[in-house]
Amino acid sequence: MSKVKTEYPNSFLLASDLMGGKWASIILWQIYQKNNRFSLLLRAIPEITRKMLITQLRELEQNKLIHKIVFNEIPLHTEYVLEDSALEMIPIIEQLQVFAKNYADKHEVIIK
């Protein structure tokens, strides 16, 4: 279920609900990197469980950050595509990665 409400006291809280949690930005980034099918996402994010990925994909879809395309082919398959609003988040996600790498370097944190 989507955490997005119809009213917020400030824009930061809305952004937090859209990007909140551990997985939303990672999933959006992976879809942007063309890991846009369920199995590709599971391989690209080995720490996520199938159940959590399903839940997060549904939430991102409800929040209108991604949409699902079902290809009526044999075998049937589904791909996820970023909505324009999610594409606007990509530079922010990139900046968060730069920040994290700089932080890791300064504070002796290992990123694998």
N, C-alpha and C positions, 0 to 999 in steps of 0.2 A: 504494500500500500504506500502510496506517495506521501511524503512528509510535507509537501508544499501546501501552504495555507492560502487563503484568499486575501489575507491582510497581514502586514508586518510593520513593526514600529521603525525599522530601518532596513536598508538594502543589504547590509552585511548578513543579517539573519536569513534573508531569502537565499543569498549566495551560499551560506552555510548549509541550508537545507538541500539545495540543489547538489552541492559538492560534498556534503557531509559524509562522514564515514570513510572507511579505508579504501573502498573499491571503486567508487564512481569515477574518479579522475583516471585511475589506472585502466578501467574498461574503456572509457572514452578515448584515451591515448592509444590503446591497442586497436580499436576500431579505426582510428585515424591512420594507424600504421598498416592497415589492410588485413589485420587479423579480425575479419568481420563475420566469421561463422562461429557457431557455438564451440565446435571442437577446436578451432584455432585459438579461440579465447582461453579455453581450458589449458591448452598447451603453453600459451604465452604467459599465463598467470597460474603457475603450478600451485601456489599457496591457497587459491580459492577453491571452495567445494562446488560441486555441481549445483546443489541446492541454493547456495549463496549467489552463484552466477545467475541462475534463473531468476531469483528474487531481484537482484540488482538490475538485470536487463529489463524486467517488467517495470520497475520503478523509473528507470531512465526513459522508458517508452511513455509511461504515464505523465512524466514531467516534460514530455515533448522535446527531449534532448537527442533521442534516436528514434528511428522507425525501422520496422521489420518488413523485409520483403520476402515473401514466400514464393519460391520458384516451383511451379506445378510441372515438374519434370520427373523423370525416373532416373535416379532416386530423387525423391522430394528433398529439397534443401532450403534453408533460410539464411539470409544475410542481414546484417544490421548496418544501417547507414546513419551518419551523423546529420542531425538537423542543423540549420544555419546557426541557431543559438549555441549549439555545442561547438561548432566550428569557431565561434568567437572566443570560446574558452581555451582553445589549443595554445595560443601564445601565453596565457596565464599558466597553463600546465607546464609548458616549456620553461617558464621563469621559475616555477617551483622546483623543477629539476635542477636548474642552475644553482638556485639557493641551497638545495640539499647537498649538492656536490661540493660547493664552497664550504658549507658548514662541516661536512664530513672531513674535508682536508684540514680545516682549522682545529677540529676537535678530535682528531684521530679516530674517526668512525670509519669502518670498512663498509663499502658498498660493493656487493658482488656483481 
